Amino acid sequence: MDHSFFLAKFWGWYLIIFFLILSFNPKRIKQIFNDLNDEKFLILSALIAIIIGLLNILFHNIWEPNFKAIITSIGWLSLFIGLALFVFPKQTVSWLKFINVKLVQVIYTLLFLVGIFLLNEVYNIIYM
């Protein structure tokens, strides 16, 4: 299986599942931000984000004007957020909280739409 299709399936399902969890249990996002105040959770989250982002980039750093660029962007975003959490923890957490409060509905809608788009690219649910 091509790396692009595997990662499209992974990120597509991940984004849909994450969207559903946050939709049915919105308290979970508040809990995540509260947990980011704990240094151990913050460091672990940063390391996981760095590892996932770096693996995604190493296996898939393709900037073609299609779904492959979205997969690569997710990897770079994960890497940058992980590095920012690790290097500038307080500023990054406050920035993430600000963005989440101001753009919560836009972010969750984008999670859902990007997940659907990636899964559609793999499974051809809707022919275009």
C-alpha positions in Angstrom: 0.0 0.0 0.0 1.2 3.5 -0.9 2.3 5.6 2.1 0.0 8.4 1.0 -3.1 6.2 1.1 -2.1 4.6 4.4 -1.6 8.1 6.0 -4.8 9.4 4.4 -6.7 6.5 6.1 -4.9 7.0 9.4 -5.4 10.8 9.6 -8.9 10.6 8.1 -10.1 8.2 10.7 -8.2 9.9 13.5 -9.7 13.3 12.7 -13.3 11.8 12.4 -12.9 9.9 15.7 -11.4 13.0 17.4 -14.3 15.1 16.1 -16.9 12.6 17.4 -15.2 12.4 20.8 -15.2 16.2 21.2 -18.8 16.5 19.9 -20.2 13.9 22.3 -18.0 14.9 25.2 -17.0 18.5 24.9 -15.6 18.4 28.5 -12.7 16.4 27.2 -11.1 19.4 25.5 -11.2 21.4 28.7 -9.7 18.4 30.5 -6.9 18.3 28.0 -6.1 22.0 28.5 -6.2 21.5 32.3 -3.8 18.6 32.0 -1.4 20.7 30.0 -0.7 22.6 33.2 1.0 19.4 34.5 4.6 19.4 33.4 4.7 15.6 33.0 1.7 15.6 30.7 3.0 18.6 28.8 6.4 17.0 28.1 4.8 13.7 27.2 2.4 15.4 24.8 5.2 17.4 23.3 7.3 14.4 22.7 4.5 12.4 21.2 3.6 15.3 18.9 7.3 15.6 17.8 7.6 11.9 17.1 4.4 11.7 15.2 5.2 14.8 13.2 8.7 13.7 12.4 7.7 10.2 11.4 4.9 11.7 9.2 7.4 14.1 7.5 10.1 11.5 7.1 7.7 9.0 5.4 5.6 11.6 3.6 7.0 15.0 2.7 5.1 15.4 -0.6 3.9 18.8 -1.6 1.7 18.0 -4.6 -1.5 20.0 -5.0 -3.8 17.3 -3.8 -4.6 15.4 -0.6 -0.9 14.5 -0.2 -0.1 18.2 0.7 -2.7 18.0 3.5 -1.1 14.9 5.0 2.3 16.6 4.9 0.8 19.7 6.4 -0.6 17.7 9.3 2.9 16.2 9.9 4.6 19.6 9.9 1.8 21.1 12.1 2.3 18.3 14.6 6.1 18.8 14.6 5.8 22.6 15.1 3.3 22.3 17.9 5.3 19.6 19.7 8.5 21.7 19.4 6.6 24.8 20.6 5.2 23.0 23.6 8.6 21.6 24.4 10.6 24.9 24.0 7.9 27.5 24.9 5.4 25.6 27.0 3.5 28.5 28.8 3.3 30.7 25.7 2.2 27.8 23.5 -0.5 26.6 25.9 -1.9 30.1 26.3 -1.9 30.5 22.5 -3.6 27.2 22.0 -6.2 28.1 24.6 -6.9 31.4 22.9 -7.3 29.8 19.5 -9.5 27.1 20.9 -11.8 29.6 22.6 -12.1 31.9 19.6 -12.2 29.4 16.8 -13.6 26.2 18.5 -16.5 25.6 16.0 -14.3 26.4 13.0 -11.6 24.0 14.2 -14.0 21.2 14.9 -15.7 21.6 11.6 -12.3 21.6 9.8 -11.4 18.4 11.6 -14.5 16.8 10.4 -14.2 18.1 6.8 -10.5 17.3 6.4 -11.2 13.8 7.8 -14.0 13.2 5.4 -12.0 14.6 2.5 -9.0 12.3 3.2 -11.2 9.2 3.6 -13.0 10.1 0.4 -9.7 10.2 -1.4 -8.9 6.7 -0.3 -12.3 5.0 -0.4 -13.9 7.0 -3.3 -17.1 7.5 -1.4 -18.2 10.4 -3.6 -16.9 10.3 -7.1 -15.6 13.7 -8.3 
